[in-house]
Amino acid sequence: MTDTPRPAQNAPDIDLDEVARIVEALEHDLAQARTDSTQIDALRAEVEQLRALLGAEDPAHDEVQRGLSGLRDLMHKVSDELISDAFEGSRHLAQIGRLLGM
């Protein structure tokens, strides 16, 4: 995952069920995005890593939080490309920000 600073100690607990719903929605949207983009491929890899974290027997909330932060940062970087692909990036960004207490 991208190198994102650790979340603040007072960050809220992460709702893992909500994160799983966001990951599922992102996977659906990314399946419809262009396949010839390295940025979209990087975003797909971030989502895959986050899904793997969630698939662990007892996912560490701080790791999930770092994964969400990295995903959010990457989505901001590729937002223009996502918009051109009719990707619902802004909705996902808002959901991730809410989960991170932003």
TORRORO-950940 format. One line per 10 residues: for each residue x, y negated, z of N, C-alpha, C. Coordinates in nm, 3 decimals, always signed. Layout:
<atoms>
X,Y,Z,X,Y,Z,X,Y,Z; ... .
</atoms>
This chain:
<atoms>
+0.085,+0.118,+0.000,+0.000,+0.000,+0.000,+0.088,-0.123,+0.000; +0.032,-0.238,-0.029,+0.112,-0.359,-0.033,+0.157,-0.396,+0.107; +0.265,-0.474,+0.113,+0.317,-0.516,+0.242,+0.237,-0.634,+0.293; +0.141,-0.607,+0.376,+0.055,-0.709,+0.432,+0.085,-0.720,+0.580; +0.092,-0.843,+0.632,+0.120,-0.856,+0.776,+0.017,-0.782,+0.859; +0.061,-0.741,+0.977,-0.030,-0.675,+1.070,-0.145,-0.767,+1.105; -0.264,-0.713,+1.119,-0.379,-0.795,+1.161,-0.357,-0.847,+1.302; -0.423,-0.953,+1.332,-0.414,-1.012,+1.466,-0.464,-0.912,+1.570; -0.407,-0.918,+1.688,-0.445,-0.825,+1.795,-0.593,-0.839,+1.832; -0.650,-0.957,+1.813,-0.790,-0.977,+1.849,-0.885,-0.948,+1.733 .
-0.833,-0.882,+1.628,-0.917,-0.848,+1.514,-1.024,-0.748,+1.558; -1.141,-0.755,+1.496,-1.250,-0.665,+1.535,-1.219,-0.521,+1.497; -1.283,-0.427,+1.568,-1.272,-0.287,+1.529,-1.332,-0.272,+1.390; -1.274,-0.183,+1.315,-1.319,-0.161,+1.177,-1.430,-0.057,+1.176; -1.538,-0.089,+1.106,-1.648,+0.006,+1.086,-1.609,+0.098,+0.971; -1.561,+0.217,+1.004,-1.510,+0.308,+0.902,-1.617,+0.351,+0.802; -1.742,+0.359,+0.845,-1.850,+0.394,+0.753,-1.868,+0.283,+0.649; -1.858,+0.159,+0.694,-1.871,+0.046,+0.602,-1.753,+0.042,+0.506; -1.633,+0.071,+0.555,-1.516,+0.075,+0.468,-1.535,+0.184,+0.362; -1.586,+0.298,+0.402,-1.610,+0.408,+0.307,-1.710,+0.365,+0.199 .
-1.813,+0.290,+0.238,-1.910,+0.242,+0.138,-1.844,+0.144,+0.041; -1.758,+0.057,+0.092,-1.689,-0.039,+0.005,-1.596,+0.035,-0.090; -1.522,+0.133,-0.038,-1.431,+0.211,-0.122,-1.509,+0.281,-0.233; -1.623,+0.339,-0.199,-1.706,+0.406,-0.300,-1.754,+0.308,-0.406; -1.799,+0.190,-0.364,-1.846,+0.090,-0.459,-1.731,+0.040,-0.547; -1.614,+0.021,-0.488,-1.498,-0.022,-0.566,-1.459,+0.084,-0.669; -1.460,+0.210,-0.628,-1.428,+0.317,-0.722,-1.526,+0.317,-0.839; -1.651,+0.297,-0.811,-1.753,+0.291,-0.916,-1.725,+0.175,-1.011; -1.700,+0.057,-0.956,-1.674,-0.061,-1.039,-1.544,-0.044,-1.118; -1.441,+0.011,-1.055,-1.314,+0.027,-1.125,-1.322,+0.128,-1.238 .
-1.413,+0.223,-1.226,-1.432,+0.320,-1.333,-1.483,+0.252,-1.460; -1.547,+0.138,-1.444,-1.602,+0.065,-1.558,-1.507,-0.043,-1.609; -1.398,-0.069,-1.536,-1.304,-0.173,-1.574,-1.213,-0.123,-1.686; -1.145,-0.217,-1.750,-1.049,-0.182,-1.855,-0.944,-0.087,-1.800; -0.899,+0.002,-1.884,-0.798,+0.097,-1.840,-0.658,+0.057,-1.885; -0.645,-0.050,-1.961,-0.515,-0.089,-2.014,-0.448,-0.199,-1.931; -0.483,-0.210,-1.807,-0.431,-0.316,-1.722,-0.349,-0.259,-1.606; -0.226,-0.305,-1.592,-0.145,-0.259,-1.480,-0.200,-0.312,-1.348; -0.261,-0.430,-1.349,-0.319,-0.485,-1.225,-0.438,-0.402,-1.181; -0.520,-0.362,-1.273,-0.635,-0.278,-1.239,-0.586,-0.142,-1.192 .
-0.482,-0.090,-1.256,-0.424,+0.037,-1.211,-0.371,+0.026,-1.068; -0.308,-0.087,-1.035,-0.257,-0.108,-0.899,-0.373,-0.114,-0.801; -0.482,-0.178,-0.841,-0.599,-0.186,-0.755,-0.659,-0.048,-0.734; -0.664,+0.031,-0.839,-0.713,+0.168,-0.825,-0.627,+0.247,-0.727; -0.496,+0.227,-0.734,-0.404,+0.298,-0.643,-0.428,+0.255,-0.498; -0.453,+0.126,-0.475,-0.482,+0.077,-0.340,-0.610,+0.141,-0.286; -0.712,+0.148,-0.370,-0.839,+0.208,-0.330,-0.819,+0.356,-0.299; -0.740,+0.424,-0.382,-0.712,+0.566,-0.359,-0.640,+0.588,-0.226; -0.543,+0.501,-0.195,-0.471,+0.514,-0.068,-0.564,+0.488,+0.051; -0.653,+0.393,+0.036,-0.748,+0.364,+0.142,-0.843,+0.482,+0.161 .
-0.887,+0.543,+0.052,-0.973,+0.661,+0.062,-0.899,+0.773,+0.134; -0.771,+0.791,+0.105,-0.691,+0.894,+0.171,-0.681,+0.867,+0.321; -0.662,+0.740,+0.357,-0.659,+0.704,+0.500,-0.790,+0.742,+0.567; -0.900,+0.711,+0.500,-1.032,+0.740,+0.556,-1.057,+0.891,+0.565; -0.990,+0.968,+0.480,-1.009,+1.111,+0.480,-0.932,+1.183,+0.589; -0.847,+1.111,+0.660,-0.771,+1.172,+0.769,-0.867,+1.213,+0.880; -0.824,+1.311,+0.958,-0.910,+1.361,+1.066,-0.949,+1.251,+1.164; -0.855,+1.168,+1.200,-0.881,+1.057,+1.292,-0.809,+0.933,+1.239; -0.872,+0.862,+1.142,-0.803,+0.749,+1.080,-0.770,+0.640,+1.183; -0.647,+0.592,+1.178,-0.605,+0.485,+1.267,-0.664,+0.354,+1.219 .
-0.736,+0.287,+1.307,-0.804,+0.163,+1.269,-0.704,+0.057,+1.223; -0.586,+0.051,+1.284,-0.491,-0.051,+1.243,-0.438,-0.024,+1.102; -0.421,+0.103,+1.065,-0.378,+0.136,+0.930,-0.488,+0.103,+0.829; -0.612,+0.134,+0.864,-0.724,+0.101,+0.775,-0.733,-0.050,+0.760; -0.712,-0.122,+0.869,-0.719,-0.268,+0.864,-0.608,-0.324,+0.774; -0.487,-0.269,+0.786,-0.378,-0.312,+0.697,-0.410,-0.278,+0.552; -0.468,-0.159,+0.530,-0.507,-0.120,+0.395,-0.610,-0.214,+0.336; -0.709,-0.252,+0.416,-0.811,-0.347,+0.370,-0.749,-0.482,+0.339; -0.657,-0.525,+0.424,-0.591,-0.654,+0.402,-0.512,-0.653,+0.271; -0.440,-0.543,+0.247,-0.365,-0.531,+0.122,-0.456,-0.528,+0.002 .
-0.567,-0.457,+0.014,-0.664,-0.449,-0.094,-0.723,-0.587,-0.122; -0.756,-0.658,-0.017,-0.812,-0.793,-0.032,-0.712,-0.885,-0.100; -0.585,-0.880,-0.059,-0.482,-0.963,-0.122,-0.469,-0.932,-0.270; -0.467,-0.805,-0.304,-0.455,-0.765,-0.445,-0.577,-0.808,-0.524; -0.695,-0.796,-0.465,-0.816,-0.838,-0.536,-0.813,-0.988,-0.565; -0.759,-1.067,-0.473,-0.746,-1.210,-0.499,-0.651,-1.235,-0.616; -0.543,-1.157,-0.625,-0.445,-1.175,-0.732,-0.502,-1.141,-0.869; -0.591,-1.045,-0.875,-0.644,-1.000,-1.004,-0.787,-1.049,-1.027; -0.831,-1.147,-0.951,-0.972,-1.186,-0.957,-1.016,-1.231,-1.096; -0.933,-1.304,-1.170,-0.974,-1.348,-1.303,-0.998,-1.229,-1.395 .
-0.909,-1.132,-1.388,-0.924,-1.013,-1.470,-1.046,-0.934,-1.430; -1.073,-0.928,-1.300,-1.189,-0.854,-1.251,-1.318,-0.919,-1.298; -1.321,-1.051,-1.294,-1.441,-1.123,-1.338,-1.467,-1.096,-1.485; -1.360,-1.095,-1.565,-1.380,-1.071,-1.708,-1.428,-0.929,-1.736; -1.407,-0.839,-1.643,-1.455,-0.702,-1.659,-1.592,-0.680,-1.593; -1.659,-0.787,-1.554,-1.791,-0.779,-1.489,-1.783,-0.698,-1.361; -1.676,-0.710,-1.293,-1.651,-0.641,-1.167,-1.708,-0.726,-1.056; -1.767,-0.664,-0.959,-1.828,-0.739,-0.850,-1.727,-0.770,-0.741; -1.613,-0.825,-0.781,-1.504,-0.852,-0.689,-1.540,-0.945,-0.575; -1.614,-1.050,-0.604,-1.645,-1.146,-0.498,-1.730,-1.084,-0.389 .
-1.819,-0.996,-0.426,-1.902,-0.928,-0.325,-1.814,-0.838,-0.238; -1.724,-0.764,-0.301,-1.635,-0.676,-0.226,-1.540,-0.757,-0.138; -1.490,-0.867,-0.191,-1.401,-0.952,-0.111,-1.472,-1.005,+0.012; -1.596,-1.045,-0.003,-1.673,-1.095,+0.111,-1.694,-0.985,+0.215; -1.725,-0.865,+0.169,-1.745,-0.754,+0.263,-1.616,-0.720,+0.337; -1.505,-0.717,+0.265,-1.377,-0.687,+0.328,-1.340,-0.796,+0.427; -1.358,-0.921,+0.388,-1.329,-1.032,+0.480,-1.412,-1.023,+0.606; -1.538,-0.987,+0.593,-1.625,-0.973,+0.709,-1.574,-0.863,+0.802; -1.535,-0.751,+0.743,-1.483,-0.640,+0.823,-1.354,-0.678,+0.894; -1.275,-0.766,+0.831,-1.148,-0.808,+0.891,-1.166,-0.925,+0.988 .
-1.290,-0.972,+1.003,-1.316,-1.081,+1.096,-1.279,-1.217,+1.040; -1.284,-1.232,+0.909,-1.246,-1.359,+0.845,-1.368,-1.442,+0.816 .
</atoms>
